[in-house]
């Protein structure tokens, strides 16, 4: 899973990035020098994988991972035609979701009070404009091609989809709220529109405001999925011993780290679940989308497993913990052979039978 951190300059994006990844990337106010994003990969802590590793004692244990991409701060200029420049645009298009960091503390440079609702809406508009420019340019090229007598069925579908998209964007609506037909979705998939990506908002509060911003969160949640962090506090926790960090978290009313909370939040937003493969060689977590079938799950492991899929040997993590071992699971009739159309459930343990 890849999550891109975006936000205005001085919103605390890099502070949040450091809190999530445990890195110590330099934080500078309104820097215009650095244009390349910061990258960090973190392990998804899953107690189920830890337990399975203890049970199977494998040579290797592989947790799921999340890659965080900390992009350079946006300007907030609604007239901008390029929200992300250079190689950053290519990276943002590969992200599974965007996390918009908005400031909820006094600006240390100007002393301005935070305006989180307006800030979120401003950046949303910037992303919409960026997509609108792309869609309009493509429509111009299609019109030019038609003037030269070039027209086919695929172009007709693409043009119809883009006209629907531009109408939606012109009403200041992000594309994630637009329903397209399967054909239309396929026709415009290559554009990877930014406002089509799932978006979550991180309300980055100072310690004084943290926990007292329910009204702001409620307002944000009218249009976005929102969560509150205290970025500076969370980053400082990385430098503390575990016992001391736990005490400080209790004082702030925080039960889980920013990393764990954002991981759970992201899985919920994206509709992701985990299935597992187990054995003496490796215990591993795999991330798929809720509703994926056994063949799609097999493809996550290796394309050959999907191509030559025969059956999925399947039992659940919950049953394994309840009965203690695979032998007892079989004796209780809880070991199953599932076909291609089986919808994989969170916590399933799979072994794919295949032939290529």
Buried (B, 14 or more C-beta within 10 A) or exposed (E): BBBBBBBBBBBBBBBBBBBBBEBEBEBEEEBEEEEEBBBBEBBBBBEBBEBBBEBBEBEEBBBBEBBBBBBBBBBBEEEBEEBBEEEBBEBBBEBBBBBBBBBBBBBEEEEEEBEBBEBBBBBBBBBBBBBBBBBBEBBEEBEEBEEEEEEEEEBEBBBBBBEBBBEBBEEEBBBEEBEBEEEBEBBBEEBBBBBBBBBBBBBBBBEEBBEEBEEBBEBBEEBBBBBBBBBBBBBBBBEEEEEEBBEEBEEBEBEEBBBEBBBEBBBEBBEBBBBBBBEEEBBBBBBBEEEBBBBBBBBBBEEBBBEBBEBBBBBBBEBBEEBEEBEBBEEEEBBBEBEBEBEBEBBBBBEBEBEE
